Amino acid sequence: QVQLVESGGGLVQPGGSLRLSCVASGSIIRINRMGWYRQAPGKQRELVAVMYSGNMTNYADSVKGRFTISRDNAKNTADLQMNSLKPEDTAVYYCNALIVRVGAINEYRYWGQGTQVTVSS
């Protein structure tokens, strides 16, 4: 079994900062990619930021320069530092990982349960 658990969401004023954390646990051989998606009410889930095992990153254009993703491969964690938050960043943020688990050959996609981020004055 593999599980992703997020923490760090909440309510923040526009211009403020939040840090999201995700930890993966279970029978993990390797995490090929780990990162964050978000889904606002009435919208499709979208990529926010991901980091590959070789430290290459991919960010949504809307968050470039404001959000920073980091990973600790030894601890199987991924953090998302969110600065200069805007009301349009309000969404449920989901941790996502592509993981090769014990006994498997291929990677599988896993999701966390989601954490709410609300940006409002």
C-alpha positions in Angstrom: 0.0 0.0 0.0 1.1 3.5 -0.8 -0.4 6.6 0.8 0.1 10.4 0.3 -0.8 12.7 3.1 -0.9 16.5 2.7 -0.8 19.2 5.3 -0.5 23.0 5.4 -3.6 24.4 3.8 -5.7 27.2 5.3 -7.0 30.7 4.9 -4.6 33.5 4.0 -5.0 37.1 2.9 -4.1 38.2 -0.6 -0.3 38.7 -0.9 0.3 36.2 1.9 2.2 32.9 1.9 1.5 29.3 2.7 3.6 26.2 2.6 2.1 22.8 1.7 3.7 19.5 2.6 3.2 16.0 1.3 4.7 12.8 2.5 4.5 9.5 0.7 4.6 6.3 2.7 4.3 2.5 2.1 6.2 0.0 0.1 8.0 2.4 -2.2 10.9 1.5 -4.4 11.2 4.8 -6.3 9.2 8.1 -6.8 9.7 9.2 -10.4 7.7 12.4 -10.1 6.0 14.2 -7.2 4.1 17.4 -7.1 0.9 19.3 -6.8 -2.3 19.8 -8.7 -5.3 22.0 -7.7 -9.0 22.1 -8.4 -11.2 25.2 -8.0 -15.0 25.0 -7.8 -16.5 24.4 -11.2 -13.0 23.9 -12.9 -10.9 21.0 -14.0 -8.0 19.8 -11.9 -4.8 21.4 -13.1 -1.1 21.0 -12.7 0.5 23.5 -10.3 4.1 22.2 -10.0 5.9 18.9 -10.2 9.5 17.8 -9.7 11.0 14.8 -11.4 13.6 12.5 -9.8 16.4 14.3 -11.6 15.2 17.6 -10.0 13.7 19.0 -13.3 10.6 21.0 -12.5 7.5 22.0 -14.4 5.2 24.9 -13.2 1.9 26.3 -14.4 2.4 29.7 -16.0 0.0 31.2 -13.5 2.3 30.4 -10.5 5.8 30.9 -12.0 7.8 33.2 -9.9 5.5 32.9 -6.9 5.4 29.2 -6.1 8.4 26.9 -5.5 8.4 23.1 -5.3 11.0 21.2 -3.4 11.6 17.5 -2.7 13.5 15.4 -0.1 14.0 12.1 -1.8 15.3 10.5 1.3 12.1 11.3 3.2 9.7 10.9 0.2 8.4 14.4 0.7 7.4 17.3 -1.5 6.7 20.8 -0.3 5.1 23.7 -2.1 6.0 27.2 -1.0 3.4 29.6 -2.1 4.1 33.3 -2.0 2.2 36.4 -3.2 -1.0 34.4 -3.1 -4.0 35.7 -5.1 -7.7 35.0 -4.7 -7.6 33.0 -7.9 -5.2 30.6 -6.2 -8.1 29.4 -4.0 -8.6 25.7 -4.6 -8.2 22.2 -3.2 -4.6 21.3 -3.6 -3.8 17.7 -4.2 -0.4 15.9 -3.8 0.3 13.6 -6.8 3.1 11.1 -7.3 4.2 8.5 -9.8 5.6 5.7 -7.8 7.1 2.3 -8.4 6.2 0.2 -5.4 7.6 -3.1 -4.1 6.6 -6.0 -6.4 5.7 -3.8 -9.3 7.5 -3.1 -12.6 5.6 -0.1 -13.8 4.9 3.2 -12.0 1.4 4.0 -10.7 -0.2 7.4 -10.1 -1.3 8.2 -6.5 -3.3 11.1 -5.1 -3.5 12.6 -1.6 -6.9 13.5 -0.1 -6.5 17.2 -0.8 -6.1 20.3 1.3 -8.1 23.5 1.0 -6.3 26.8 0.3 -8.4 29.9 0.5 -7.1 33.3 -0.4 -9.4 36.0 0.8 -9.5 39.3 2.7 
